[in-house]
């Protein structure tokens, strides 16, 4: 049984000014607890082997307040772990998957049970949370080699290798989202299958040694894709169903847009005929005879025709506005509810929107031409008809 504990060594580590390289350092004997621990190490061979701390100089003359030279090596592994920095701590594969039970980091002056957490330890613990969440979706995790194997569309091996500098993208908020997804028991198997497939898809093109670092750097993308994939599953929509439903809606809207012109094409086709009639029916009218009333009837009839056509065109323009608004709503709903696949279908809605604009331009052009014809009709009427309407009416 060990004669010394790791908690007894921590005050020694805290009060040692370590040299930049090597095991040497200057230790300040700050209190009687440190002095007692040093005396135990000096007098007990088992404690000395466990602590791996060598006192340089007259160890039997130490007193509280003294500053002594020491050589501090890594203690017995079962006692705890001593490392220069967190990267040194995670050099051991097992520590990349599960936090070491007892340890001290020299660079951060941090012990495993300290309440103040430095940034490097926060990043380290975020990485452990990330590994734990991913392990739920992995087919196998080797804690000794620090490797995870994922099965899905293929098989992918990911060595869990990283440095603290690689973990800036792993924020607590992001990990909360991932853990809420992973550890929720509803549709557990389906969720893990979706997560495993996204891990494979994201990392398959990366070199094996860089896969975990790439995954950590793109954790936000991984979580977003996984959540969208589950939304599709949870709403019982597959890609083919969404595709079929969207194409059906596109076809329906296309027919509606086509119908806006089809409904008035007979009236539009009558415009050239009416123009010819007006041109041949106008007669020179020097008095209030048949020619006068004929000219007036033709002009009023042409104006009435164009007025009714305008009402019909205006109605179709209102229909196009309604279709356009509905297209926008459907496109926004698709982008919001099925963002993972919406990019493939949104261009279809955009093409319909452009077709709506073209139909509007055509209808406005028809109105302009028709009212230009009305203007020309009355202009011709005024040129060939001498009497005024009021005079002939009397």
Secondary structure, DSSP 8 states (H G I E B T S, - for coil): --SS-HHHHHHHHHTEEE-SSSSEEEEE--SHHHHHHHHHHHH-HHHHHHH-EEEES-GGG--TT-EEEEEE----TTT-EEESSHHHHTTSGGGGTS--SSEEETTTTEETT-SS--HHHHHHHHHHHHHHHHHHH-SEEETTTTEEEEESSSEEEEE----GGGGTT--HHHHHHHHHHHS--TTHHHHHHHHHHHHHHHHTTS-GGGHHHHHHHTHHHHHHHHHHHHHHHHTT--HHHHHHHHHHHHHHHHHHHHHHHHTTHHHHHHHHHHHHHHHHH---BSSSSHHHHHHHHHHHHHHHHHHHHHHHHHHHHHHHHHHHHHHHHHHHHHHHH-HHHHHHHHHHHHHHHHHHHHHHHHHHHHHHHHHHHHHHHHHHHHHHB-S-HHHHH-
